[in-house]
């Protein structure tokens, strides 16, 4: 438990430093008032908006305001206009209110909508895509890895291992463009898969929407190709060791077939390293989803972030960066916990 507590404390300090880094990085961008107002707005209007958002305060004070907005336990002046935008409950004490709330990510410069709501909708799409890619990678990767291990040294083993090496070296942007062009355009007549599309399609009247799982096949395959290749090699190498163990030979000697001994005895014992890698690769999928979403015009955090960067919508970009960072940190923490729990030597070091 001490090891897990230390990792949580370390990751919390990393997250706090990351929040400050993101704040300072985007505060360095000049002319915030031009993004908040039209170019024809007079100087008095711009000054009023800047004062309302606290952009005329010293940078250190703005950083404290930003951390206060993100913190689950926050303090606000009773006259603050932010109170109507918070999700939680507050306790009044004089002119100050203490709030227990969800992180407040402020308001979009462009759409004037709360950034938290925009990120929540986009995050659902991103996680659905990431989980679909992970399930695809697991199903195919583990199956091919086991098959290669059972055919060790034969031509099937060489083809599977060679193909996985290509998959590991293939960047997401290349696989996304390749699959979109090849399966969505060149072979569209045979696959019936679109080059682009979202999970939900809205009719021409905008009155109803239809769930289109086919639109996720190519993005999930493009995003999951690298984890798939990793699972192939990890499963194959681990299973080769397991198949050489005495308990597998004993199972065969008792009358079990090679397939039964492999799936019932060898694979369960090889699951610990695979489970740890799943969490690490899920973190990779969430962070690497940006390019895939842009290529396939898939609505998610990546697409939202690219659009926000193009329009210089700083609150949205900051929110997207925080979501990516927090998700990556939490999934890495999960991977560490799985590794500690499944490995007694890490749980009880000498």
C-alpha positions as CSV (number, residue, x, y, z in Angstrom):
1,X,0.0,0.0,0.0
2,X,2.9,2.4,0.7
3,X,4.1,2.0,-2.9
4,X,0.6,2.8,-4.3
5,X,0.3,5.8,-1.9
6,X,3.7,7.1,-3.0
7,X,2.7,6.9,-6.7
8,X,-0.6,8.7,-6.0
9,X,1.2,11.5,-4.2
10,X,3.8,11.8,-7.0
11,X,1.2,11.8,-9.7
12,X,-0.8,14.5,-7.8
13,X,2.3,16.7,-7.7
14,X,2.9,16.1,-11.4
15,X,-0.7,17.1,-12.1
16,X,-0.5,20.3,-10.1
17,X,2.7,21.2,-11.9
18,X,1.1,20.4,-15.3
19,X,-1.9,22.6,-14.4
20,X,0.4,25.6,-13.7
21,X,2.4,24.8,-16.9
22,X,-0.7,24.8,-19.1
23,X,-1.9,28.0,-17.5
24,X,1.4,29.9,-18.0
25,X,1.8,28.5,-21.5
26,X,-1.5,29.8,-22.8
27,X,-1.3,33.1,-20.8
28,X,1.8,33.8,-22.8
29,X,-0.4,34.2,-26.0
30,X,-1.0,37.9,-26.6
31,X,-4.2,39.8,-27.3
32,X,-6.8,37.7,-25.4
33,X,-9.2,40.5,-25.7
34,X,-9.3,40.2,-29.5
35,X,-10.5,36.7,-29.2
36,X,-13.2,37.7,-26.7
37,X,-14.6,40.6,-28.8
38,X,-15.0,41.5,-32.4
39,X,-12.2,43.4,-34.1
40,X,-14.5,46.5,-34.3
41,X,-15.2,46.6,-30.6
42,X,-14.0,49.8,-29.0
43,X,-11.3,50.0,-26.3
44,X,-13.8,50.6,-23.5
45,X,-15.7,47.4,-24.3
46,X,-12.5,45.3,-24.5
47,X,-11.3,46.8,-21.2
48,X,-14.6,45.9,-19.5
49,X,-14.4,42.3,-20.7
50,X,-10.8,41.9,-19.7
51,X,-11.5,43.3,-16.2
52,X,-14.5,41.0,-15.8
53,X,-12.4,37.9,-16.5
54,X,-9.6,39.1,-14.4
55,X,-7.1,39.3,-17.2
56,X,-5.8,42.6,-16.0
57,X,-4.7,41.0,-12.7
58,X,-1.0,40.0,-12.0
59,X,-0.1,36.6,-13.5
60,X,0.4,35.0,-10.0
61,X,-3.2,36.1,-9.0
62,X,-4.6,34.8,-12.3
63,X,-2.9,31.4,-11.6
64,X,-4.5,31.3,-8.1
65,X,-7.9,32.0,-9.7
66,X,-7.4,29.2,-12.2
67,X,-6.4,26.7,-9.6
68,X,-9.4,27.7,-7.5
69,X,-11.7,27.1,-10.5
70,X,-10.3,23.7,-11.0
71,X,-10.1,22.6,-7.4
72,X,-13.0,20.5,-6.0
73,X,-12.9,22.8,-2.8
74,X,-13.0,26.4,-3.8
75,X,-13.8,29.9,-2.4
76,X,-15.6,32.6,-4.3
77,X,-16.9,36.1,-3.5
78,X,-20.7,36.1,-3.0
79,X,-21.1,38.6,-5.9
80,X,-19.1,36.6,-8.4
81,X,-20.9,35.8,-11.7
82,X,-19.2,32.4,-11.8
83,X,-21.5,31.1,-9.1
84,X,-24.3,30.5,-11.5
85,X,-22.0,28.3,-13.7
86,X,-20.7,26.0,-10.9
87,X,-21.9,22.4,-10.5
88,X,-22.0,21.6,-6.8
89,X,-23.1,23.3,-3.6
90,X,-21.7,26.2,-1.6
91,X,-21.8,27.4,2.0
92,X,-22.0,31.1,2.7
93,X,-20.0,32.9,5.3
94,X,-20.2,36.6,5.0
95,X,-19.0,37.8,1.6
96,X,-17.2,34.5,0.9
97,X,-18.8,31.2,-0.3
98,X,-17.0,27.8,0.1
99,X,-17.9,25.5,-2.7
100,X,-17.6,21.7,-3.1
101,X,-17.9,21.3,-6.9
102,X,-16.8,19.8,-10.1
103,X,-13.9,21.5,-11.8
104,X,-15.0,24.7,-13.5
105,X,-13.2,25.0,-16.9
106,X,-14.7,28.4,-17.7
107,X,-16.5,29.4,-20.9
108,X,-15.6,29.0,-24.6
109,X,-14.5,32.3,-26.3
110,X,-16.2,31.3,-29.5
111,X,-19.4,29.4,-28.6
112,X,-19.9,31.0,-25.2
113,X,-20.8,27.6,-23.9
114,X,-19.4,26.0,-20.7
115,X,-16.2,24.2,-21.6
116,X,-17.0,21.4,-19.1
117,X,-20.2,20.4,-21.0
118,X,-18.4,20.5,-24.4
119,X,-15.6,18.3,-23.1
120,X,-18.0,15.8,-21.5
121,X,-19.8,15.2,-24.8
122,X,-16.5,14.9,-26.8
123,X,-14.9,12.7,-24.1
124,X,-17.6,10.1,-24.4
125,X,-17.0,9.8,-28.2
126,X,-13.2,9.5,-27.6
127,X,-13.6,6.9,-24.9
128,X,-16.0,4.8,-27.1
129,X,-13.5,4.9,-29.9
130,X,-10.5,4.1,-27.6
131,X,-12.3,1.2,-26.0
132,X,-13.4,-0.2,-29.3
133,X,-9.8,0.0,-30.6
134,X,-8.6,-1.7,-27.4
135,X,-11.2,-4.6,-27.7
136,X,-10.3,-5.1,-31.3
137,X,-6.6,-5.1,-30.5
138,X,-7.1,-7.5,-27.6
139,X,-9.2,-10.0,-29.5
140,X,-7.0,-10.2,-32.6
141,X,-3.6,-9.6,-30.9
142,X,-4.0,-12.3,-28.2
143,X,-5.4,-14.8,-30.6
144,X,-2.6,-14.3,-33.2
145,X,0.0,-14.2,-30.4
146,X,-1.2,-17.6,-29.0
147,X,-1.3,-19.1,-32.5
148,X,2.3,-17.9,-33.3
149,X,3.5,-19.4,-30.0
150,X,1.9,-22.7,-30.8
151,X,3.6,-22.7,-34.2
152,X,6.9,-21.4,-32.9
153,X,9.6,-21.4,-35.6
154,X,7.2,-22.2,-38.5
155,X,6.2,-20.0,-41.4
156,X,3.0,-18.9,-39.6
157,X,5.1,-17.7,-36.6
158,X,7.4,-15.7,-38.9
159,X,4.6,-14.1,-40.8
160,X,2.7,-13.0,-37.7
161,X,5.8,-11.7,-35.9
162,X,7.0,-9.9,-39.0
163,X,3.6,-8.3,-39.6
164,X,3.5,-7.2,-35.9
165,X,6.9,-5.5,-36.3
166,X,5.5,-3.4,-39.1
167,X,2.4,-2.6,-37.0
168,X,4.5,-1.3,-34.1
169,X,6.5,1.0,-36.4
170,X,3.4,2.4,-38.1
171,X,2.4,5.8,-36.8
172,X,-1.3,6.6,-36.2
173,X,-1.5,9.3,-38.8
174,X,-0.2,7.0,-41.5
175,X,-2.5,4.1,-40.6
176,X,-5.5,6.5,-40.4
177,X,-4.9,7.9,-43.9
178,X,-4.0,4.5,-45.4
179,X,-7.1,2.8,-44.0
180,X,-9.4,5.7,-44.9
181,X,-8.2,5.8,-48.5
182,X,-7.8,2.0,-49.1
183,X,-10.9,0.6,-47.3
184,X,-13.1,3.7,-47.5
185,X,-12.4,4.8,-51.0
186,X,-10.6,2.3,-53.2
187,X,-12.4,-0.8,-51.8
188,X,-15.6,1.0,-50.7
189,X,-17.6,-1.0,-53.2
190,X,-16.7,-4.2,-51.4
191,X,-16.3,-3.0,-47.7
192,X,-19.2,-0.5,-47.7
193,X,-17.3,1.5,-45.1
194,X,-17.2,5.3,-45.2
195,X,-14.0,7.4,-45.3
196,X,-15.4,9.7,-42.6
197,X,-18.3,9.9,-40.2
198,X,-19.4,10.1,-36.6
199,X,-20.9,7.5,-34.4
200,X,-24.3,9.2,-34.7
201,X,-25.8,10.4,-38.0
202,X,-28.5,13.0,-38.0
203,X,-31.3,13.0,-40.6
204,X,-31.7,15.9,-43.0
205,X,-34.5,17.5,-40.9
206,X,-32.3,17.3,-37.8
207,X,-35.1,15.6,-35.9
208,X,-33.7,12.1,-35.2
209,X,-30.3,10.4,-35.1
210,X,-29.1,6.9,-35.9
211,X,-26.3,4.9,-34.3
212,X,-23.8,4.0,-37.0
213,X,-21.4,1.4,-35.7
214,X,-19.9,0.9,-39.2
215,X,-18.4,4.4,-39.0
216,X,-16.2,3.3,-36.1
217,X,-14.6,0.2,-37.7
218,X,-11.9,2.1,-39.7
219,X,-11.0,4.6,-37.0
220,X,-10.9,1.8,-34.4
221,X,-8.7,-0.3,-36.6
222,X,-6.3,2.6,-37.4
223,X,-6.1,3.6,-33.8
224,X,-5.7,0.0,-32.5
225,X,-3.1,-1.3,-35.0
226,X,-0.1,-0.5,-32.8
227,X,-1.5,-1.9,-29.6
228,X,-2.6,-4.9,-31.6
229,X,1.0,-5.5,-32.8
230,X,2.3,-5.0,-29.2
231,X,-0.2,-7.6,-27.9
232,X,0.8,-10.1,-30.6
233,X,4.5,-9.9,-29.6
234,X,3.9,-9.8,-25.9
235,X,1.5,-12.7,-25.9
236,X,3.7,-14.8,-28.3
237,X,6.8,-14.3,-26.2
238,X,5.1,-15.0,-22.9
239,X,3.2,-18.0,-24.2
240,X,6.4,-19.5,-25.6
241,X,7.8,-19.5,-22.0
242,X,4.5,-20.8,-20.6
243,X,4.2,-23.7,-23.1
244,X,7.7,-24.9,-22.0
245,X,6.7,-25.1,-18.3
246,X,6.2,-28.5,-16.6
247,X,2.5,-27.8,-15.6
248,X,1.6,-27.5,-19.3
249,X,3.4,-30.8,-20.2
250,X,1.6,-32.4,-17.2
251,X,-1.7,-31.2,-18.5
252,X,-1.0,-32.8,-21.9
253,X,0.1,-36.0,-20.2
254,X,-3.3,-36.2,-18.4
255,X,-5.0,-36.3,-21.8
256,X,-5.7,-32.6,-22.6
257,X,-5.2,-31.6,-26.2
258,X,-2.7,-28.9,-27.1
259,X,-5.4,-26.3,-27.5
260,X,-7.0,-27.2,-24.2
261,X,-3.7,-27.1,-22.3
262,X,-2.8,-23.7,-24.0
263,X,-6.1,-21.9,-23.4
264,X,-7.0,-23.4,-20.0
265,X,-3.5,-23.5,-18.3
266,X,-0.8,-21.6,-20.2
267,X,-2.8,-18.4,-21.2
268,X,-4.2,-17.7,-17.7
269,X,-0.7,-17.8,-16.3
270,X,0.5,-15.4,-19.0
271,X,-2.2,-12.9,-18.3
272,X,-0.4,-10.7,-15.6
273,X,2.0,-8.9,-18.0
274,X,-0.7,-8.6,-20.6
275,X,-3.1,-6.9,-18.1
276,X,-0.4,-4.4,-17.2
277,X,0.3,-3.5,-20.8
278,X,-3.5,-3.0,-21.5
279,X,-3.6,0.0,-19.2
280,X,-0.5,1.5,-20.7
281,X,-1.8,1.1,-24.2
282,X,-5.2,2.5,-23.3
283,X,-3.4,5.6,-22.2
284,X,-1.5,5.7,-25.5
285,X,-4.8,5.3,-27.4
286,X,-6.5,8.2,-25.6
287,X,-3.5,10.5,-26.2
288,X,-2.9,9.3,-29.8
289,X,-6.5,9.6,-30.8
290,X,-6.1,13.2,-32.0
291,X,-4.8,12.5,-35.5
292,X,-7.3,9.6,-36.1
293,X,-10.3,11.7,-35.1
294,X,-9.1,14.5,-37.5
295,X,-8.6,12.2,-40.4
296,X,-11.9,10.5,-40.0
297,X,-13.8,13.7,-38.9
298,X,-14.8,11.8,-35.8
299,X,-16.3,14.0,-33.0
300,X,-14.1,13.6,-29.9
301,X,-11.6,15.4,-27.7
302,X,-9.0,15.3,-30.5
303,X,-11.3,16.9,-33.1
304,X,-12.5,19.5,-30.5
305,X,-9.0,20.4,-29.6
306,X,-7.8,20.9,-33.2
307,X,-10.9,23.1,-34.0
308,X,-10.2,25.1,-30.8
309,X,-6.6,25.6,-31.8
310,X,-7.6,26.8,-35.2
311,X,-10.0,29.4,-33.7
312,X,-7.6,30.2,-30.8
313,X,-10.3,29.3,-28.3
314,X,-7.9,29.1,-25.3
315,X,-10.3,27.8,-22.6
316,X,-11.3,24.9,-24.8
317,X,-7.6,24.1,-25.6
318,X,-6.7,24.3,-22.0
319,X,-9.6,22.0,-21.0
320,X,-8.6,19.5,-23.7
321,X,-5.0,19.5,-22.6
322,X,-6.0,18.9,-19.0
323,X,-8.4,16.0,-20.0
324,X,-5.6,14.3,-22.0
325,X,-3.1,14.8,-19.1
326,X,-5.4,13.6,-16.4
327,X,-6.6,10.6,-18.4
328,X,-3.0,9.6,-19.2
329,X,-1.9,10.0,-15.6
330,X,-4.8,8.0,-14.2
331,X,-4.3,5.2,-16.7
332,X,-0.6,5.0,-15.9
333,X,-1.5,4.9,-12.2
334,X,-3.9,2.0,-13.0
335,X,-1.2,0.2,-14.9
336,X,1.2,0.6,-11.9
337,X,-1.4,-0.7,-9.5
338,X,-2.1,-3.7,-11.7
339,X,1.6,-4.4,-11.9
340,X,2.0,-4.2,-8.2
341,X,-1.0,-6.3,-7.4
342,X,-0.1,-9.0,-9.9
343,X,3.5,-9.2,-9.0
344,X,4.1,-10.1,-5.3
345,X,7.7,-9.1,-5.5
346,X,6.7,-5.5,-6.2
347,X,4.0,-5.6,-3.5
348,X,6.3,-7.0,-0.9
349,X,9.9,-5.9,-1.8
350,X,12.7,-7.4,0.2
